[in-house]
Amino acid sequence: MKALGSLALALALLGSAAQAADRTKLTIYTALENDQLGPVKASIERAVPEVEVVWVRDSTGVITARFLAEKENPRADLVIGLAASSLLMFEKLGLLAEYKPQGADALKAEFRDPKAPYTWTGMDAYLGVVCFNTAEASRDGIGTPARWSDLLAPGLKGKIVMPHPASSGTGYLMVAGWLQSMGEEKGWAFMDKLHENMAAYLHSGSAPCVQAARGERVAGLSLDMRGAAEKSKGAPIEVVVPQDGTGWDEEALAVVATTKNLALARKVADWGASKGANEVYAKSYAIVAYPGAASAPANYPANAEAGMIKNDLGWMAENRERILAEWSRRYESKAAAKK
């Protein structure tokens, strides 16, 4: 009996090895958070068992720059979990394959590529918030901000951090949101004054909220979901969506035009537009593409979706290089050192 058991185990292992050998590796560029990579990979490989996902992961700014640097010889098969504003840049350069995933018509309108050729599909939305440490603020007699202009109070000098917009998609959506909602002249004037109160520009979308949650800073401009998560851990913070509206972006997916595995890449894109995939996204985001697939986590700001400004993703993409160059010229002096 032991011999039979050993034989069965050996055959099972051989079968698993053969199955793994038969799978096709797909290189996927992503800016998903590290804790999302495992669940997304597992879900893709269940839906498309012929595929083995190979991640290339970094922050939004770094992945965007890398993809553009490789435009003459792209190395990715797909992009999943990158800002739609970045994918619009790739689309304009002809770097994305024309493909509308099966089931895409069921998604919310703002998560579908609105112009032909159809190349990208949205996954989830994320927006800028203020993680405000009320315990630290109360010691200095500083009230919780209600509008962006409240962050210009003299008492907050050196007590604010935000993401660097060239490194972080969160940082860029905030800057682009201010320029769109306030107008460029007033938007830059606001950022000039905010810069006076800024301690540092960090190279992460989550780090500013983490620092505020720890009491290292009073205010951290950051992601909505990170704010809810830190508050749920017991941090003495309020997660503020300013009354005058906040910038946002959405993560999206696309097939790379030069992939040698087009049929399989399309199958993965079909997975990406499915209800099942959106239920995976909803474990990390309160706002997802598939209607009814998401539920807000504990301590998520009730007014978040209503506070999203009317956002022109195409404008964000077309003006990215100009905006980042001007931002760097004005504010790079307070950029945190890269690790």
Summary of the structure (lengths in Angstrom):
residues: 339
radius of gyration: 21.6
end to end distance: 57.0
largest distance: 81.0
contacts: 1176
relative contact order: 0.18
helix: 47%
strand: 20%
